[in-house]
């Protein structure tokens, strides 16, 4: 499961960097890489969104793994 979390973290970071590029420079890296192919860009955005949801689990992972003190 740790491998899946790391892969999802990479996708989430890529998504965050893409949003940063859009915000600062009005440049969409995903559309630039895939030549505005609507199907591929939707797949990439969907994967980033799913990975973001999975990463929510990482945020609260310490609650389930820490022993009660």
DSSP file (Angstrom, degrees, kcal/mol; ACC not computed):
  #  RESIDUE AA STRUCTURE BP1 BP2  ACC     N-H-->O    O-->H-N    N-H-->O    O-->H-N    TCO  KAPPA ALPHA  PHI   PSI    X-CA   Y-CA   Z-CA
    1    1 A X     >        0   0    0      0, 0.0     4,-2.1     0, 0.0     5,-0.2   0.000 360.0 360.0 360.0 -29.3    0.0    0.0    0.0
    2    2 A X  H  >  +     0   0    0      1,-0.2     4,-2.1     2,-0.2     5,-0.1   0.870 360.0  54.5 -62.7 -36.1    2.9    2.3    0.6
    3    3 A X  H  > S+     0   0    0      2,-0.2     4,-2.4     1,-0.2    -1,-0.2   0.909 107.0  50.2 -63.8 -42.7    3.9    2.2   -3.1
    4    4 A X  H  > S+     0   0    0      1,-0.2     4,-2.6     2,-0.2    -1,-0.2   0.907 109.5  51.6 -62.8 -41.4    0.4    3.2   -4.1
    5    5 A X  H  X S+     0   0    0     -4,-2.1     4,-2.2     1,-0.2    -1,-0.2   0.898 110.0  48.9 -63.3 -39.4    0.5    6.2   -1.7
    6    6 A X  H  X S+     0   0    0     -4,-2.1     4,-2.0     2,-0.2    -2,-0.2   0.908 111.5  48.8 -67.7 -40.6    3.9    7.3   -3.1
    7    7 A X  H  X S+     0   0    0     -4,-2.4     4,-2.1     1,-0.2    -2,-0.2   0.923 112.8  48.3 -62.8 -43.9    2.6    7.1   -6.7
    8    8 A X  H  X S+     0   0    0     -4,-2.6     4,-2.4     1,-0.2    -2,-0.2   0.870 108.3  54.6 -64.9 -36.1   -0.5    9.0   -5.7
    9    9 A X  H  X S+     0   0    0     -4,-2.2     4,-2.4     2,-0.2    -1,-0.2   0.900 107.2  50.6 -64.1 -39.6    1.7   11.6   -4.0
   10   10 A X  H  X S+     0   0    0     -4,-2.0     4,-2.5     2,-0.2    -2,-0.2   0.931 111.2  48.1 -62.7 -45.3    3.7   12.1   -7.2
   11   11 A X  H  X S+     0   0    0     -4,-2.1     4,-2.3     1,-0.2    -2,-0.2   0.891 111.7  50.3 -62.2 -39.1    0.5   12.6   -9.2
   12   12 A X  H  X S+     0   0    0     -4,-2.4     4,-2.4     2,-0.2    -1,-0.2   0.896 110.1  49.5 -66.8 -39.8   -0.8   15.1   -6.6
   13   13 A X  H  X S+     0   0    0     -4,-2.4     4,-2.8     2,-0.2    -2,-0.2   0.912 110.1  50.8 -64.3 -42.5    2.5   17.0   -6.7
   14   14 A X  H  X S+     0   0    0     -4,-2.5     4,-2.3     1,-0.2    -2,-0.2   0.913 111.0  49.5 -60.7 -42.0    2.3   17.1  -10.5
   15   15 A X  H  X S+     0   0    0     -4,-2.3     4,-2.3     2,-0.2    -2,-0.2   0.906 111.0  48.9 -63.0 -41.7   -1.3   18.4  -10.2
   16   16 A X  H  X S+     0   0    0     -4,-2.4     4,-2.3     2,-0.2    -2,-0.2   0.909 111.2  49.5 -65.6 -41.4   -0.2   21.1   -7.8
   17   17 A X  H  X S+     0   0    0     -4,-2.8     4,-2.5     2,-0.2    -2,-0.2   0.899 109.6  52.4 -63.2 -39.5    2.7   22.2  -10.0
   18   18 A X  H  X S+     0   0    0     -4,-2.3     4,-2.3     2,-0.2    -2,-0.2   0.920 109.9  48.1 -62.5 -43.5    0.3   22.4  -12.9
   19   19 A X  H  X S+     0   0    0     -4,-2.3     4,-2.6     1,-0.2    -1,-0.2   0.873 110.2  53.0 -65.4 -35.7   -2.1   24.6  -11.0
   20   20 A X  H  X S+     0   0    0     -4,-2.3     4,-2.8     2,-0.2     5,-0.4   0.918 109.2  48.4 -63.0 -42.9    0.8   26.7   -9.9
   21   21 A X  H  X S+     0   0    0     -4,-2.5     4,-2.3     1,-0.2     6,-1.3   0.892 112.3  49.1 -63.8 -39.2    1.9   27.2  -13.5
   22   22 A X  H  X S+     0   0    0     -4,-2.3     4,-1.3     4,-0.3    -2,-0.2   0.932 114.9  44.8 -64.6 -44.7   -1.7   28.1  -14.5
   23   23 A X  H  < S+     0   0    0     -4,-2.6    -2,-0.2     2,-0.2    -1,-0.2   0.901 123.8  31.6 -67.3 -42.7   -2.0   30.6  -11.7
   24   24 A X  H  < S+     0   0    0     -4,-2.8    -3,-0.2    -5,-0.2    -2,-0.2   0.867 138.4  14.2 -85.7 -37.8    1.4   32.3  -12.1
   25   25 A X  H  < S-     0   0    0     -4,-2.3    -3,-0.2    -5,-0.4    -2,-0.2   0.383  90.3-120.3-123.1   2.7    2.0   32.0  -15.8
   26   26 A X     <  +     0   0    0     -4,-1.3     2,-0.5    -5,-0.5    -4,-0.3   0.900  69.6 136.8  53.3  42.9   -1.4   31.1  -17.4
   27   27 A X        -     0   0    0     -6,-1.3     2,-0.8    -9,-0.2    -1,-0.2  -0.978  45.6-155.5-125.2 119.6    0.4   27.9  -18.8
   28   28 A X     >  -     0   0    0     -2,-0.5     4,-1.9     1,-0.2     5,-0.1  -0.835   6.1-170.4 -97.1 106.2   -1.3   24.5  -18.6
   29   29 A X  H  > S+     0   0    0     -2,-0.8     4,-2.6     1,-0.2     5,-0.2   0.869  83.3  54.7 -65.0 -39.2    1.5   21.9  -18.6
   30   30 A X  H  > S+     0   0    0      1,-0.2     4,-2.2     2,-0.2    -1,-0.2   0.936 111.6  43.6 -63.1 -46.4   -0.9   19.0  -19.1
   31   31 A X  H  4>S+     0   0    0      1,-0.2     5,-2.0     2,-0.2     4,-0.4   0.850 113.3  52.8 -67.5 -32.9   -2.5   20.5  -22.2
   32   32 A X  H  <5S+     0   0    0     -4,-1.9     3,-0.5     3,-0.2    -2,-0.2   0.896 112.1  45.1 -68.4 -39.2    0.9   21.5  -23.5
   33   33 A X  H  <5S+     0   0    0     -4,-2.6    -2,-0.2     1,-0.2    -1,-0.2   0.884 122.1  35.6 -71.3 -38.5    2.3   17.9  -23.1
   34   34 A X  T ><5S-     0   0    0     -4,-2.2     3,-1.6    -5,-0.2    -1,-0.2   0.171 108.2-117.2-106.0  17.8   -0.7   16.2  -24.6
   35   35 A X  T 3 5 -     0   0    0     -3,-0.5    -3,-0.2    -4,-0.4     3,-0.1   0.851  67.1 -62.9  52.4  43.7   -1.5   18.8  -27.3
   36   36 A X  T 3 <S+     0   0    0     -5,-2.0     2,-0.7     1,-0.2    -1,-0.3   0.756  80.6 167.8  56.2  28.4   -4.9   19.6  -25.8
   37   37 A X    <>  -     0   0    0     -3,-1.6     4,-2.6    -6,-0.2     5,-0.3  -0.653  27.0-151.6 -72.3 112.4   -6.2   16.1  -26.5
   38   38 A X  H  > S+     0   0    0     -2,-0.7     4,-1.9     1,-0.2    -1,-0.2   0.839  88.3  50.8 -61.1 -37.2   -9.4   16.2  -24.5
   39   39 A X  H  > S+     0   0    0      2,-0.2     4,-1.9     1,-0.2    -1,-0.2   0.946 113.9  42.3 -68.3 -48.1   -9.5   12.5  -23.7
   40   40 A X  H  > S+     0   0    0      1,-0.2     4,-2.6     2,-0.2    -2,-0.2   0.907 114.4  50.6 -67.7 -41.3   -5.9   12.2  -22.4
   41   41 A X  H  X S+     0   0    0     -4,-2.6     4,-2.8     1,-0.2    -1,-0.2   0.890 109.9  50.8 -65.6 -37.1   -6.1   15.4  -20.4
   42   42 A X  H  X S+     0   0    0     -4,-1.9     4,-2.4    -5,-0.3    -1,-0.2   0.886 110.1  50.3 -65.2 -37.7   -9.4   14.3  -18.8
   43   43 A X  H  X S+     0   0    0     -4,-1.9     4,-2.6     2,-0.2    -2,-0.2   0.936 112.0  47.1 -64.4 -45.9   -7.7   11.0  -17.9
   44   44 A X  H  X S+     0   0    0     -4,-2.6     4,-2.4     1,-0.2    -2,-0.2   0.935 113.8  47.3 -62.3 -46.3   -4.7   12.8  -16.3
   45   45 A X  H  X S+     0   0    0     -4,-2.8     4,-2.2     1,-0.2    -1,-0.2   0.886 112.0  51.0 -63.0 -38.2   -7.0   15.2  -14.4
   46   46 A X  H  X S+     0   0    0     -4,-2.4     4,-2.6     2,-0.2    -1,-0.2   0.915 110.0  49.4 -64.6 -42.9   -9.1   12.3  -13.2
   47   47 A X  H  X S+     0   0    0     -4,-2.6     4,-2.7     1,-0.2    -2,-0.2   0.905 110.4  50.4 -62.7 -41.4   -6.0   10.4  -12.0
   48   48 A X  H  X S+     0   0    0     -4,-2.4     4,-2.1     2,-0.2    -1,-0.2   0.913 111.8  48.5 -63.1 -41.7   -4.8   13.5  -10.1
   49   49 A X  H  X S+     0   0    0     -4,-2.2     4,-1.9     2,-0.2    -2,-0.2   0.916 112.4  47.0 -64.9 -44.0   -8.2   13.9   -8.5
   50   50 A X  H  X S+     0   0    0     -4,-2.6     4,-2.2     1,-0.2    -2,-0.2   0.913 112.4  50.6 -63.3 -42.7   -8.4   10.2   -7.5
   51   51 A X  H  X S+     0   0    0     -4,-2.7     4,-2.3     1,-0.2    -1,-0.2   0.869 106.8  54.9 -64.6 -35.8   -4.8   10.4   -6.1
   52   52 A X  H  X S+     0   0    0     -4,-2.1     4,-0.8     2,-0.2    -1,-0.2   0.904 107.9  49.2 -62.6 -40.5   -5.7   13.5   -4.2
   53   53 A X  H >X S+     0   0    0     -4,-1.9     4,-0.6     1,-0.2     3,-0.6   0.899 110.6  50.0 -64.8 -40.2   -8.6   11.6   -2.5
   54   54 A X  H >X S+     0   0    0     -4,-2.2     3,-1.1     1,-0.2     4,-0.7   0.879 105.2  58.3 -64.9 -36.9   -6.3    8.7   -1.7
   55   55 A X  H 3X S+     0   0    0     -4,-2.3     4,-1.5     1,-0.3    -1,-0.2   0.708  89.8  71.2 -68.8 -18.9   -3.8   11.2   -0.2
   56   56 A X  H <X S+     0   0    0     -4,-0.8     4,-1.3    -3,-0.6    -1,-0.3   0.882  93.7  57.3 -60.2 -35.3   -6.5   12.3    2.2
   57   57 A X  H << S+     0   0    0     -3,-1.1     4,-0.4    -4,-0.6    -1,-0.2   0.860 101.8  54.5 -61.7 -35.9   -5.9    9.0    3.8
   58   58 A X  H >< S+     0   0    0     -4,-0.7     3,-0.7     1,-0.2     4,-0.5   0.856 101.9  58.8 -65.1 -34.2   -2.3    9.8    4.3
   59   59 A X  H 3< S+     0   0    0     -4,-1.5     3,-0.3     1,-0.2    -1,-0.2   0.877 116.7  31.9 -62.1 -38.0   -3.3   13.0    6.1
   60   60 A X  T >X S+     0   0    0     -4,-1.3     3,-1.0     1,-0.2     4,-0.8   0.297  90.1 101.8-103.5   8.5   -5.1   11.0    8.7
   61   61 A X  H X> S+     0   0    0     -3,-0.7     4,-1.4    -4,-0.4     3,-0.6   0.847  74.2  61.5 -62.1 -35.5   -2.9    7.9    8.7
   62   62 A X  H 3> S+     0   0    0     -4,-0.5     4,-1.9    -3,-0.3    -1,-0.3   0.772  95.3  62.5 -64.8 -24.6   -1.1    8.9   11.9
   63   63 A X  H <4 S+     0   0    0     -3,-1.0    -1,-0.2     1,-0.2    -2,-0.2   0.889 109.7  38.8 -67.2 -38.7   -4.4    8.7   13.8
   64   64 A X  H << S+     0   0    0     -4,-0.8    -1,-0.2    -3,-0.6    -2,-0.2   0.694 120.1  44.7 -86.4 -18.7   -4.8    5.0   13.1
   65   65 A X  H  < S+     0   0    0     -4,-1.4     2,-0.3     2,-0.1    -2,-0.2   0.706  91.6  88.2-100.0 -21.4   -1.1    4.1   13.5
   66   66 A X  S  < S-     0   0    0     -4,-1.9     2,-0.1    -5,-0.2     3,-0.1  -0.592  80.2-120.5 -77.8 134.8   -0.2    6.0   16.7
   67   67 A X        -     0   0    0     -2,-0.3     2,-0.3     1,-0.1    -2,-0.1  -0.411  35.8 -96.7 -69.4 151.5   -0.8    4.1   19.9
   68   68 A X              0   0    0      1,-0.1    -1,-0.1    -2,-0.1     0, 0.0  -0.524 360.0 360.0 -70.2 130.8   -3.1    5.7   22.3
   69   69 A X              0   0    0     -2,-0.3    -1,-0.1    -3,-0.1    -2,-0.0   0.400 360.0 360.0-104.9 360.0   -1.2    7.7   24.9
